[in-house]
């Protein structure tokens, strides 16, 4: 399981963006402080949101954070990845206090723009930029989910085989591969548990 999906992922994305919005308004704000603050936050997607649930969750998380903390929000959909940096530059120049972007495709553009606009604050979903204090990375412990799913798969398996629960090959998602490998080792040490569970 390389990514969290459904309500769990939605909750994590929303919580992360809400936390960043709380920092934006001063760190001590709560959901009761929803009066307009005169602050603006926007999400710039890497591709059209369309029916992409991951991008839709980010947009929904930002909207919820804005409603809870009195921050005006907006969404800019990038039609093509080649337009991403131009879209990010446009929302910086438009005076947004917080800009939310997603994934590794945004890293190069944000690295360049954060150097050009050192006072701009960013939130980057699913990755981060080391050494950049103005970029808050919203990342997930994918290896923990992969570990648990690996154990579940082991309990349900009826044959002698190995599998990898993830949308990508282990070589392209090493954290998931590490989690799955750890669960396989743990399962091998507890084979009596498997026998008793399967028999039940």
C-alpha positions in Angstrom: 0.0 0.0 0.0 2.1 2.9 -1.3 -0.5 5.6 -0.4 -3.2 6.1 2.1 -6.6 6.3 0.6 -10.2 7.3 1.4 -11.1 8.8 4.7 -7.8 8.1 6.4 -5.8 10.0 3.7 -8.4 12.7 3.6 -8.1 13.2 7.4 -4.3 13.3 7.2 -4.2 15.8 4.3 -6.8 18.0 6.0 -5.1 17.8 9.4 -1.8 18.8 7.8 -3.1 21.7 5.9 -5.2 22.9 8.9 -2.1 22.8 11.0 -0.2 25.0 8.5 -3.1 27.4 8.3 -3.0 27.6 12.1 0.6 28.6 12.0 -0.3 31.1 9.3 -2.7 32.9 11.6 -0.4 32.8 14.6 -0.2 29.3 15.9 -2.7 29.7 18.7 -5.9 29.9 16.6 -8.6 27.4 16.9 -11.7 26.5 14.9 -13.6 29.1 16.9 -11.4 31.8 15.5 -13.1 31.7 12.0 -13.5 35.5 11.6 -11.8 36.8 8.5 -8.1 37.5 9.1 -7.3 39.2 5.9 -5.0 36.3 5.0 -5.1 34.4 1.7 -4.0 30.9 0.9 -4.1 29.1 -2.5 -3.5 25.6 -3.8 -1.7 25.2 -7.2 -2.1 21.7 -8.6 0.5 20.0 -10.7 -2.1 18.8 -13.2 -5.9 19.3 -13.7 -7.7 18.1 -10.6 -10.5 16.4 -12.5 -11.3 13.1 -10.9 -7.9 12.7 -9.3 -8.8 12.0 -5.6 -5.4 12.9 -4.3 -5.5 16.4 -5.8 -9.1 16.8 -4.8 -8.3 16.0 -1.2 -5.7 18.7 -1.1 -8.1 21.3 -2.4 -10.8 20.1 0.1 -8.3 20.2 2.9 -7.3 23.8 2.1 -11.0 24.9 1.9 -11.7 23.3 5.2 -8.7 25.0 6.8 -9.7 28.3 5.4 -13.2 28.0 6.8 -11.9 26.9 10.3 -9.3 29.7 10.5 -10.9 32.6 8.6 -8.4 32.4 5.7 -9.6 33.2 2.2 -8.7 30.3 -0.1 -8.6 29.6 -3.8 -7.4 26.9 -6.2 -5.4 27.2 -9.4 -5.4 24.1 -11.6 -2.4 23.7 -13.8 -3.4 22.4 -17.2 0.1 21.1 -18.1 3.2 20.6 -15.9 5.1 23.0 -18.2 2.9 25.8 -16.8 3.4 25.0 -13.2 6.2 27.4 -12.4 4.4 30.3 -14.1 1.2 29.5 -12.1 3.2 29.4 -8.9 4.9 32.7 -9.7 1.5 34.3 -10.5 0.0 33.4 -7.1 3.1 34.7 -5.4 2.9 38.0 -7.2 -0.9 38.1 -6.4 0.0 38.4 -2.7 -1.1 35.0 -1.3 0.2 34.5 2.3 0.4 30.7 1.9 0.8 28.7 -1.3 0.1 24.9 -1.2 1.6 22.7 -3.9 2.0 18.9 -4.3 4.5 16.2 -5.0 8.0 16.0 -6.4 7.1 17.8 -9.6 6.8 21.0 -7.6 10.2 20.9 -5.9 12.4 22.5 -8.5 10.0 25.4 -9.2 9.5 26.1 -5.5 13.2 25.9 -4.8 13.8 28.6 -7.4 10.9 30.7 -6.4 11.5 30.5 -2.6 15.0 31.9 -3.3 13.6 34.7 -5.4 10.8 35.4 -2.9 12.3 34.6 0.5 9.3 35.9 2.6 6.8 33.6 0.8 5.4 30.7 2.9 4.8 27.3 1.2 3.2 24.0 2.1 4.3 21.0 0.0 2.2 17.9 0.1 3.9 14.5 0.0 7.5 15.8 0.1 9.6 18.6 1.5 12.7 20.6 0.7 15.5 20.2 3.2 17.1 23.3 4.6 14.3 25.6 3.4 12.6 27.1 6.5 9.7 28.6 4.5 8.6 25.3 3.0 6.5 23.1 5.3 6.6 19.5 4.1 3.4 17.5 4.7 4.6 13.9 4.4 3.3 10.5 5.5 4.9 7.5 7.1 4.2 5.2 4.2 6.4 2.4 5.6 4.1 2.0 8.6 1.0 1.5 6.4 2.9 -1.0 4.2 4.0 -2.9 7.3 0.5 -3.3 8.6 -0.9 -4.3 5.2 2.0 -6.8 4.8 0.9 -8.4 8.0 -2.7 -8.5 6.9 -1.8 -10.1 3.6 0.3 -12.7 5.4 -2.6 -13.7 7.6 -4.9 -14.0 4.6 -2.5 -15.8 2.3 -3.2 -19.4 1.6 -0.1 -20.3 -0.5 3.6 -20.1 -0.3 4.4 -16.8 -2.2 5.5 -13.3 -1.6 3.8 -10.1 -2.7 4.2 -6.3 -2.5 1.2 -4.2 -1.5 1.8 -1.0 -3.4 0.9 1.0 -6.6 4.6 1.2 -7.6 7.5 -1.2 -7.8 9.5 -1.5 -4.6 12.5 0.2 -6.3 10.5 3.3 -6.9 9.0 3.4 -3.4 11.7 2.3 -1.0 9.8 3.3 2.1 6.9 1.0 1.2 9.3 -1.7 0.2 11.1 -1.4 3.6 7.8 -1.6 5.5 6.7 -4.7 3.6 10.1 -6.4 4.1 9.9 -5.7 7.8 6.4 -7.2 8.1 7.6 -10.3 6.1 10.4 -10.8 8.6 8.1 -10.3 11.6 5.6 -12.7 10.1 8.2 -15.4 9.6 9.1 -15.2 13.3 5.5 -15.7 14.3 4.4 -18.5 12.0 2.5 -20.3 14.8 0.2 -17.3 14.9 -0.6 -17.7 11.2 -1.4 -21.4 11.7 -3.8 -20.7 14.6 -5.4 -17.8 12.8 -5.9 -19.6 9.6 -7.4 -22.6 11.4 -9.9 -20.4 13.1 
